[in-house]
Amino acid sequence: MQQQQQVTPDPRPPQMAKSSLPSFSLALCVLFSGLSLIGCVDDRKQSPDDLREKTAERTAELKRNAKSVAEGVKDGWNRDKKRVDLNTATRQELVSTGLTGAQSDHVIDHRPYSTTRQLLTKHVLSGDEYRDIEPRVTVAEASDK
């Protein structure tokens, strides 16, 4: 008699992997192109020239939409690359985020940070100062070495 093992489902909610974002965008483009081509179908008889013209217009529209989607995905991927890492940034890099030289020195003196919010919990910056620079700073994940 064999024992059957019970497999329990993972209680964590499923999360979209970064690598699935391009395939999702591609699927979205294919869906839009299919819907657009459906709009080209007409019950009336169309001349081949009219049909070619409508198809060309739809194709040009799809190219514009696909380009916009691709640029949005690229901007999303590059957003964090433009941020300054609080744990490794030089004084000048910190100043480029909007901090003063004295504030930048204060940030450097209180390293390391595990989150950007530690600028508040360690009393390095005020709430207003933190809100001003928060979109331009990050804390890189520690690498497994």
PyMOL CGO cylinders between C-alpha atoms (Angstrom):
from pymol import cmd
from pymol.cgo import CYLINDER

trace = [
    CYLINDER, 0.00, 0.00, 0.00, 1.45, 3.36, -1.01, 0.3, 1, 1, 1, 1, 1, 1,
    CYLINDER, 1.45, 3.36, -1.01, 1.03, 6.48, 1.02, 0.3, 1, 1, 1, 1, 1, 1,
    CYLINDER, 1.03, 6.48, 1.02, -0.14, 9.54, -0.81, 0.3, 1, 1, 1, 1, 1, 1,
    CYLINDER, -0.14, 9.54, -0.81, 1.50, 12.79, 0.10, 0.3, 1, 1, 1, 1, 1, 1,
    CYLINDER, 1.50, 12.79, 0.10, -0.75, 15.76, 0.46, 0.3, 1, 1, 1, 1, 1, 1,
    CYLINDER, -0.75, 15.76, 0.46, 0.45, 18.83, -1.33, 0.3, 1, 1, 1, 1, 1, 1,
    CYLINDER, 0.45, 18.83, -1.33, -0.58, 22.04, 0.37, 0.3, 1, 1, 1, 1, 1, 1,
    CYLINDER, -0.58, 22.04, 0.37, -0.96, 25.11, -1.81, 0.3, 1, 1, 1, 1, 1, 1,
    CYLINDER, -0.96, 25.11, -1.81, 1.38, 28.02, -1.26, 0.3, 1, 1, 1, 1, 1, 1,
    CYLINDER, 1.38, 28.02, -1.26, -0.49, 30.50, 1.02, 0.3, 1, 1, 1, 1, 1, 1,
    CYLINDER, -0.49, 30.50, 1.02, 1.34, 33.48, -0.48, 0.3, 1, 1, 1, 1, 1, 1,
    CYLINDER, 1.34, 33.48, -0.48, -0.53, 35.40, -3.16, 0.3, 1, 1, 1, 1, 1, 1,
    CYLINDER, -0.53, 35.40, -3.16, 0.83, 34.86, -6.65, 0.3, 1, 1, 1, 1, 1, 1,
    CYLINDER, 0.83, 34.86, -6.65, 2.94, 37.77, -7.83, 0.3, 1, 1, 1, 1, 1, 1,
    CYLINDER, 2.94, 37.77, -7.83, 3.76, 38.76, -11.40, 0.3, 1, 1, 1, 1, 1, 1,
    CYLINDER, 3.76, 38.76, -11.40, 7.41, 38.13, -12.17, 0.3, 1, 1, 1, 1, 1, 1,
    CYLINDER, 7.41, 38.13, -12.17, 9.37, 40.93, -13.82, 0.3, 1, 1, 1, 1, 1, 1,
    CYLINDER, 9.37, 40.93, -13.82, 10.07, 38.70, -16.78, 0.3, 1, 1, 1, 1, 1, 1,
    CYLINDER, 10.07, 38.70, -16.78, 6.34, 38.24, -17.47, 0.3, 1, 1, 1, 1, 1, 1,
    CYLINDER, 6.34, 38.24, -17.47, 5.86, 41.98, -18.05, 0.3, 1, 1, 1, 1, 1, 1,
    CYLINDER, 5.86, 41.98, -18.05, 7.13, 41.93, -21.66, 0.3, 1, 1, 1, 1, 1, 1,
    CYLINDER, 7.13, 41.93, -21.66, 4.99, 38.89, -22.50, 0.3, 1, 1, 1, 1, 1, 1,
    CYLINDER, 4.99, 38.89, -22.50, 1.96, 40.61, -20.96, 0.3, 1, 1, 1, 1, 1, 1,
    CYLINDER, 1.96, 40.61, -20.96, 2.63, 43.69, -23.10, 0.3, 1, 1, 1, 1, 1, 1,
    CYLINDER, 2.63, 43.69, -23.10, 2.99, 41.52, -26.16, 0.3, 1, 1, 1, 1, 1, 1,
    CYLINDER, 2.99, 41.52, -26.16, -0.30, 39.76, -25.40, 0.3, 1, 1, 1, 1, 1, 1,
    CYLINDER, -0.30, 39.76, -25.40, -1.96, 43.13, -24.95, 0.3, 1, 1, 1, 1, 1, 1,
    CYLINDER, -1.96, 43.13, -24.95, -0.67, 44.31, -28.34, 0.3, 1, 1, 1, 1, 1, 1,
    CYLINDER, -0.67, 44.31, -28.34, -1.90, 41.13, -30.03, 0.3, 1, 1, 1, 1, 1, 1,
    CYLINDER, -1.90, 41.13, -30.03, -5.33, 41.58, -28.42, 0.3, 1, 1, 1, 1, 1, 1,
    CYLINDER, -5.33, 41.58, -28.42, -5.58, 45.18, -29.61, 0.3, 1, 1, 1, 1, 1, 1,
    CYLINDER, -5.58, 45.18, -29.61, -4.46, 44.23, -33.11, 0.3, 1, 1, 1, 1, 1, 1,
    CYLINDER, -4.46, 44.23, -33.11, -7.08, 41.50, -33.28, 0.3, 1, 1, 1, 1, 1, 1,
    CYLINDER, -7.08, 41.50, -33.28, -9.79, 43.86, -32.11, 0.3, 1, 1, 1, 1, 1, 1,
    CYLINDER, -9.79, 43.86, -32.11, -8.67, 46.50, -34.59, 0.3, 1, 1, 1, 1, 1, 1,
    CYLINDER, -8.67, 46.50, -34.59, -8.78, 44.06, -37.46, 0.3, 1, 1, 1, 1, 1, 1,
    CYLINDER, -8.78, 44.06, -37.46, -12.31, 43.07, -36.49, 0.3, 1, 1, 1, 1, 1, 1,
    CYLINDER, -12.31, 43.07, -36.49, -13.21, 46.74, -37.00, 0.3, 1, 1, 1, 1, 1, 1,
    CYLINDER, -13.21, 46.74, -37.00, -11.97, 46.44, -40.60, 0.3, 1, 1, 1, 1, 1, 1,
    CYLINDER, -11.97, 46.44, -40.60, -14.57, 43.77, -41.40, 0.3, 1, 1, 1, 1, 1, 1,
    CYLINDER, -14.57, 43.77, -41.40, -17.70, 45.24, -42.91, 0.3, 1, 1, 1, 1, 1, 1,
    CYLINDER, -17.70, 45.24, -42.91, -20.85, 43.54, -44.17, 0.3, 1, 1, 1, 1, 1, 1,
    CYLINDER, -20.85, 43.54, -44.17, -20.88, 45.69, -47.30, 0.3, 1, 1, 1, 1, 1, 1,
    CYLINDER, -20.88, 45.69, -47.30, -18.69, 44.86, -50.24, 0.3, 1, 1, 1, 1, 1, 1,
    CYLINDER, -18.69, 44.86, -50.24, -15.57, 47.00, -50.19, 0.3, 1, 1, 1, 1, 1, 1,
    CYLINDER, -15.57, 47.00, -50.19, -13.27, 47.71, -53.03, 0.3, 1, 1, 1, 1, 1, 1,
    CYLINDER, -13.27, 47.71, -53.03, -9.79, 46.24, -52.64, 0.3, 1, 1, 1, 1, 1, 1,
    CYLINDER, -9.79, 46.24, -52.64, -8.32, 49.75, -52.60, 0.3, 1, 1, 1, 1, 1, 1,
    CYLINDER, -8.32, 49.75, -52.60, -10.58, 50.85, -49.71, 0.3, 1, 1, 1, 1, 1, 1,
    CYLINDER, -10.58, 50.85, -49.71, -9.75, 47.70, -47.80, 0.3, 1, 1, 1, 1, 1, 1,
    CYLINDER, -9.75, 47.70, -47.80, -5.99, 48.24, -48.32, 0.3, 1, 1, 1, 1, 1, 1,
    CYLINDER, -5.99, 48.24, -48.32, -6.29, 51.85, -47.15, 0.3, 1, 1, 1, 1, 1, 1,
    CYLINDER, -6.29, 51.85, -47.15, -8.22, 50.93, -44.00, 0.3, 1, 1, 1, 1, 1, 1,
    CYLINDER, -8.22, 50.93, -44.00, -5.78, 48.14, -43.24, 0.3, 1, 1, 1, 1, 1, 1,
    CYLINDER, -5.78, 48.14, -43.24, -2.82, 50.51, -43.64, 0.3, 1, 1, 1, 1, 1, 1,
    CYLINDER, -2.82, 50.51, -43.64, -4.46, 53.04, -41.29, 0.3, 1, 1, 1, 1, 1, 1,
    CYLINDER, -4.46, 53.04, -41.29, -5.10, 50.37, -38.66, 0.3, 1, 1, 1, 1, 1, 1,
    CYLINDER, -5.10, 50.37, -38.66, -1.58, 49.02, -38.99, 0.3, 1, 1, 1, 1, 1, 1,
    CYLINDER, -1.58, 49.02, -38.99, -0.09, 52.50, -38.52, 0.3, 1, 1, 1, 1, 1, 1,
    CYLINDER, -0.09, 52.50, -38.52, -2.28, 53.00, -35.44, 0.3, 1, 1, 1, 1, 1, 1,
    CYLINDER, -2.28, 53.00, -35.44, -1.15, 49.66, -34.01, 0.3, 1, 1, 1, 1, 1, 1,
    CYLINDER, -1.15, 49.66, -34.01, 2.50, 50.56, -34.57, 0.3, 1, 1, 1, 1, 1, 1,
    CYLINDER, 2.50, 50.56, -34.57, 2.03, 53.84, -32.68, 0.3, 1, 1, 1, 1, 1, 1,
    CYLINDER, 2.03, 53.84, -32.68, 0.26, 52.07, -29.81, 0.3, 1, 1, 1, 1, 1, 1,
    CYLINDER, 0.26, 52.07, -29.81, 2.87, 49.31, -29.60, 0.3, 1, 1, 1, 1, 1, 1,
    CYLINDER, 2.87, 49.31, -29.60, 5.66, 51.90, -29.55, 0.3, 1, 1, 1, 1, 1, 1,
    CYLINDER, 5.66, 51.90, -29.55, 3.94, 53.77, -26.69, 0.3, 1, 1, 1, 1, 1, 1,
    CYLINDER, 3.94, 53.77, -26.69, 3.56, 50.54, -24.71, 0.3, 1, 1, 1, 1, 1, 1,
    CYLINDER, 3.56, 50.54, -24.71, 7.21, 49.63, -25.28, 0.3, 1, 1, 1, 1, 1, 1,
    CYLINDER, 7.21, 49.63, -25.28, 8.39, 53.07, -24.16, 0.3, 1, 1, 1, 1, 1, 1,
    CYLINDER, 8.39, 53.07, -24.16, 6.27, 52.81, -21.01, 0.3, 1, 1, 1, 1, 1, 1,
    CYLINDER, 6.27, 52.81, -21.01, 7.73, 49.42, -20.15, 0.3, 1, 1, 1, 1, 1, 1,
    CYLINDER, 7.73, 49.42, -20.15, 11.26, 50.73, -20.79, 0.3, 1, 1, 1, 1, 1, 1,
    CYLINDER, 11.26, 50.73, -20.79, 10.64, 53.76, -18.54, 0.3, 1, 1, 1, 1, 1, 1,
    CYLINDER, 10.64, 53.76, -18.54, 9.35, 51.45, -15.81, 0.3, 1, 1, 1, 1, 1, 1,
    CYLINDER, 9.35, 51.45, -15.81, 12.44, 49.26, -16.00, 0.3, 1, 1, 1, 1, 1, 1,
    CYLINDER, 12.44, 49.26, -16.00, 14.79, 52.23, -15.96, 0.3, 1, 1, 1, 1, 1, 1,
    CYLINDER, 14.79, 52.23, -15.96, 13.03, 54.16, -13.19, 0.3, 1, 1, 1, 1, 1, 1,
    CYLINDER, 13.03, 54.16, -13.19, 15.02, 52.56, -10.36, 0.3, 1, 1, 1, 1, 1, 1,
    CYLINDER, 15.02, 52.56, -10.36, 18.28, 52.84, -12.30, 0.3, 1, 1, 1, 1, 1, 1,
    CYLINDER, 18.28, 52.84, -12.30, 17.94, 56.64, -12.16, 0.3, 1, 1, 1, 1, 1, 1,
    CYLINDER, 17.94, 56.64, -12.16, 17.59, 56.60, -8.38, 0.3, 1, 1, 1, 1, 1, 1,
    CYLINDER, 17.59, 56.60, -8.38, 20.52, 57.23, -6.07, 0.3, 1, 1, 1, 1, 1, 1,
    CYLINDER, 20.52, 57.23, -6.07, 21.42, 54.46, -3.60, 0.3, 1, 1, 1, 1, 1, 1,
    CYLINDER, 21.42, 54.46, -3.60, 21.59, 55.87, -0.08, 0.3, 1, 1, 1, 1, 1, 1,
    CYLINDER, 21.59, 55.87, -0.08, 24.24, 53.34, 0.98, 0.3, 1, 1, 1, 1, 1, 1,
    CYLINDER, 24.24, 53.34, 0.98, 26.72, 53.91, -1.85, 0.3, 1, 1, 1, 1, 1, 1,
    CYLINDER, 26.72, 53.91, -1.85, 26.07, 57.41, -3.19, 0.3, 1, 1, 1, 1, 1, 1,
    CYLINDER, 26.07, 57.41, -3.19, 28.76, 60.05, -3.02, 0.3, 1, 1, 1, 1, 1, 1,
    CYLINDER, 28.76, 60.05, -3.02, 28.10, 63.40, -1.41, 0.3, 1, 1, 1, 1, 1, 1,
    CYLINDER, 28.10, 63.40, -1.41, 27.68, 64.96, -4.87, 0.3, 1, 1, 1, 1, 1, 1,
    CYLINDER, 27.68, 64.96, -4.87, 25.17, 62.29, -5.94, 0.3, 1, 1, 1, 1, 1, 1,
    CYLINDER, 25.17, 62.29, -5.94, 23.12, 62.93, -2.81, 0.3, 1, 1, 1, 1, 1, 1,
    CYLINDER, 23.12, 62.93, -2.81, 23.21, 66.69, -3.46, 0.3, 1, 1, 1, 1, 1, 1,
    CYLINDER, 23.21, 66.69, -3.46, 21.86, 65.96, -6.97, 0.3, 1, 1, 1, 1, 1, 1,
    CYLINDER, 21.86, 65.96, -6.97, 18.69, 64.55, -5.35, 0.3, 1, 1, 1, 1, 1, 1,
    CYLINDER, 18.69, 64.55, -5.35, 17.91, 67.93, -3.80, 0.3, 1, 1, 1, 1, 1, 1,
    CYLINDER, 17.91, 67.93, -3.80, 19.69, 67.59, -0.47, 0.3, 1, 1, 1, 1, 1, 1,
    CYLINDER, 19.69, 67.59, -0.47, 22.05, 70.26, 0.81, 0.3, 1, 1, 1, 1, 1, 1,
    CYLINDER, 22.05, 70.26, 0.81, 25.69, 69.44, 1.42, 0.3, 1, 1, 1, 1, 1, 1,
    CYLINDER, 25.69, 69.44, 1.42, 25.09, 69.27, 5.19, 0.3, 1, 1, 1, 1, 1, 1,
    CYLINDER, 25.09, 69.27, 5.19, 22.08, 66.96, 4.73, 0.3, 1, 1, 1, 1, 1, 1,
    CYLINDER, 22.08, 66.96, 4.73, 24.12, 64.75, 2.41, 0.3, 1, 1, 1, 1, 1, 1,
    CYLINDER, 24.12, 64.75, 2.41, 26.88, 64.49, 5.03, 0.3, 1, 1, 1, 1, 1, 1,
    CYLINDER, 26.88, 64.49, 5.03, 24.23, 63.59, 7.62, 0.3, 1, 1, 1, 1, 1, 1,
    CYLINDER, 24.23, 63.59, 7.62, 22.88, 60.84, 5.36, 0.3, 1, 1, 1, 1, 1, 1,
    CYLINDER, 22.88, 60.84, 5.36, 26.40, 59.44, 4.87, 0.3, 1, 1, 1, 1, 1, 1,
    CYLINDER, 26.40, 59.44, 4.87, 27.11, 59.54, 8.63, 0.3, 1, 1, 1, 1, 1, 1,
    CYLINDER, 27.11, 59.54, 8.63, 24.07, 57.40, 9.44, 0.3, 1, 1, 1, 1, 1, 1,
    CYLINDER, 24.07, 57.40, 9.44, 24.68, 54.59, 6.95, 0.3, 1, 1, 1, 1, 1, 1,
    CYLINDER, 24.68, 54.59, 6.95, 23.76, 51.78, 6.37, 0.3, 1, 1, 1, 1, 1, 1,
    CYLINDER, 23.76, 51.78, 6.37, 20.05, 51.89, 5.53, 0.3, 1, 1, 1, 1, 1, 1,
    CYLINDER, 20.05, 51.89, 5.53, 17.81, 48.91, 4.86, 0.3, 1, 1, 1, 1, 1, 1,
    CYLINDER, 17.81, 48.91, 4.86, 14.94, 51.08, 3.60, 0.3, 1, 1, 1, 1, 1, 1,
    CYLINDER, 14.94, 51.08, 3.60, 14.62, 54.69, 2.47, 0.3, 1, 1, 1, 1, 1, 1,
    CYLINDER, 14.62, 54.69, 2.47, 12.16, 55.29, 5.33, 0.3, 1, 1, 1, 1, 1, 1,
    CYLINDER, 12.16, 55.29, 5.33, 15.05, 54.91, 7.76, 0.3, 1, 1, 1, 1, 1, 1,
    CYLINDER, 15.05, 54.91, 7.76, 15.94, 58.48, 6.86, 0.3, 1, 1, 1, 1, 1, 1,
    CYLINDER, 15.94, 58.48, 6.86, 12.93, 59.31, 9.02, 0.3, 1, 1, 1, 1, 1, 1,
    CYLINDER, 12.93, 59.31, 9.02, 13.28, 56.68, 11.74, 0.3, 1, 1, 1, 1, 1, 1,
    CYLINDER, 13.28, 56.68, 11.74, 16.96, 57.55, 12.26, 0.3, 1, 1, 1, 1, 1, 1,
    CYLINDER, 16.96, 57.55, 12.26, 15.97, 61.25, 12.33, 0.3, 1, 1, 1, 1, 1, 1,
    CYLINDER, 15.97, 61.25, 12.33, 18.30, 62.05, 9.45, 0.3, 1, 1, 1, 1, 1, 1,
    CYLINDER, 18.30, 62.05, 9.45, 15.66, 64.09, 7.56, 0.3, 1, 1, 1, 1, 1, 1,
    CYLINDER, 15.66, 64.09, 7.56, 12.33, 65.69, 8.41, 0.3, 1, 1, 1, 1, 1, 1,
    CYLINDER, 12.33, 65.69, 8.41, 9.12, 64.40, 6.84, 0.3, 1, 1, 1, 1, 1, 1,
    CYLINDER, 9.12, 64.40, 6.84, 9.03, 67.27, 4.33, 0.3, 1, 1, 1, 1, 1, 1,
    CYLINDER, 9.03, 67.27, 4.33, 12.68, 66.79, 3.35, 0.3, 1, 1, 1, 1, 1, 1,
    CYLINDER, 12.68, 66.79, 3.35, 12.10, 63.05, 2.91, 0.3, 1, 1, 1, 1, 1, 1,
    CYLINDER, 12.10, 63.05, 2.91, 8.99, 63.57, 0.73, 0.3, 1, 1, 1, 1, 1, 1,
    CYLINDER, 8.99, 63.57, 0.73, 11.01, 65.91, -1.51, 0.3, 1, 1, 1, 1, 1, 1,
    CYLINDER, 11.01, 65.91, -1.51, 13.74, 63.36, -2.28, 0.3, 1, 1, 1, 1, 1, 1,
    CYLINDER, 13.74, 63.36, -2.28, 11.90, 60.03, -1.86, 0.3, 1, 1, 1, 1, 1, 1,
    CYLINDER, 11.90, 60.03, -1.86, 11.24, 59.54, -5.62, 0.3, 1, 1, 1, 1, 1, 1,
    CYLINDER, 11.24, 59.54, -5.62, 14.96, 60.01, -6.36, 0.3, 1, 1, 1, 1, 1, 1,
    CYLINDER, 14.96, 60.01, -6.36, 16.52, 57.68, -3.77, 0.3, 1, 1, 1, 1, 1, 1,
    CYLINDER, 16.52, 57.68, -3.77, 16.58, 53.94, -3.20, 0.3, 1, 1, 1, 1, 1, 1,
    CYLINDER, 16.58, 53.94, -3.20, 18.31, 51.31, -1.12, 0.3, 1, 1, 1, 1, 1, 1,
    CYLINDER, 18.31, 51.31, -1.12, 19.70, 48.49, -3.22, 0.3, 1, 1, 1, 1, 1, 1,
    CYLINDER, 19.70, 48.49, -3.22, 19.00, 44.97, -2.09, 0.3, 1, 1, 1, 1, 1, 1,
    CYLINDER, 19.00, 44.97, -2.09, 21.93, 43.34, -0.38, 0.3, 1, 1, 1, 1, 1, 1,
    CYLINDER, 21.93, 43.34, -0.38, 23.65, 40.87, -2.67, 0.3, 1, 1, 1, 1, 1, 1,
    CYLINDER, 23.65, 40.87, -2.67, 24.06, 37.29, -1.50, 0.3, 1, 1, 1, 1, 1, 1,
    CYLINDER, 24.06, 37.29, -1.50, 27.78, 36.74, -1.19, 0.3, 1, 1, 1, 1, 1, 1,
]
cmd.load_cgo(trace, "trace")
